[in-house]
Amino acid sequence: MVAGPMVLSHMVDTVLFMEGEKNTGTRILRSLKNRFGPVDEVGVFIMSEKGMEEVKNPENIFLGENKIHSSGSVLTVTMEGTRAFLVEVQALVVYSKLPFPRRVASGIDSKKLELLLAVLQKHAKLPVENSDIFVNIAGGLKLSDPACDLAICLAIYSSLKNIPLSVVAFSEVGLLGELRKSPMLEKRVKQAQRLGFKKIITSTNYKTILEVIKSI
């Protein structure tokens, strides 16, 4: 009676659930309850013609296949449990003739996109009010990690100015334009360095989003 709808979860030793969109092959296995180990570990799988297979190197699906550096693409490091993944954030900014320009987000919360655009317009003086803006996370992954805010902002700036950026960026962006320290910062940096990336932008190097844009 006390457990209510969670009575089944209390009866078993382990509760697992799997995330994934039907239009993408990526699947992430999470643990809601585990009496035999931690619940902050995740498993990454992909649906193939042979069934569901484990992905030993998640960067292969979370990073874009295009190796040529182009504008509107910035890499970030997100945490899924205790695992650090490199993910590509893609943005497209085009001039709009609509009275209310479109804001389309795939893989991130649409309200998060609107918030970051307001910060860019207010504190970075970017003219985004007359543009259609599209943001996509490569590989079909859904990001809720606040540390990905900086990469989203830089991808939008890169597409707006048509400037390719070969960087890895992660930091939470506040409403005042300040950069906040991300949890597990050292682990994120080591993961980016392990994959050969040298230019890493974090809150330890810059204090505000305006400082980052001026340095670029």
C-alpha positions, 0 to 999 in steps of 0.5 A: 500500500505504501509503494503504490504503483512502484510495488513491482519495483520493490519486489525485484532486485534490478529495474532496467529501462531502455531509451531510444527513438524509433527512427534512430538505431541508438539505444541507451540502457539505464538502471533505475534500481540495482541491488548488486551494483551502482545505478549510474552506469549506462550501456550503449547499443545500436539496432542493426540487421543482426539485432541489438549490438553493444557499442564499444566506442560510442564516439563512432555514432555520436560524432558526425561522419563528415571529417571536413571541418565546416561551420556550424559544428562544435564538439562537446563532452557529455556524461552518461552516468560515469561515462564521458562521450564526445558528441557533435552539436550541429547548428544551422542559422539562415535569414528568415522573412517570417514575422516569428523566426523558427526555432527547431531543436532536435536532441535538446529541449526547445526551451533551452535553445530559446534561453541560450539564444536570448543570452547570445543576443543580450550578452554576446550582441549576436543578431539572431532575432531575424534568423531561423535557427536549427540545432541537432545532436548527431547520432540521435542522442538526447542531451540534458547535460547543462555542460553542453550549453557552451557547445550549442552557443558556439555552434550557432555562432559558427553557423551565423558567421560561417566560421569553422571551429575545430574545438571541444567546448563544455560549460554551463552558460548562465543567464548573465552570460557567465560560464559555470564549472562542469561536474567531472571536469577533469574526466571530460578533458581527459576523454577529449585529449584521449581522442586527440583534441587539443583545443578545449574550451571550458570555464577554467579558460574563460569567464563569460560567453563574450570572452569566448566569442572575442577570442575566436 
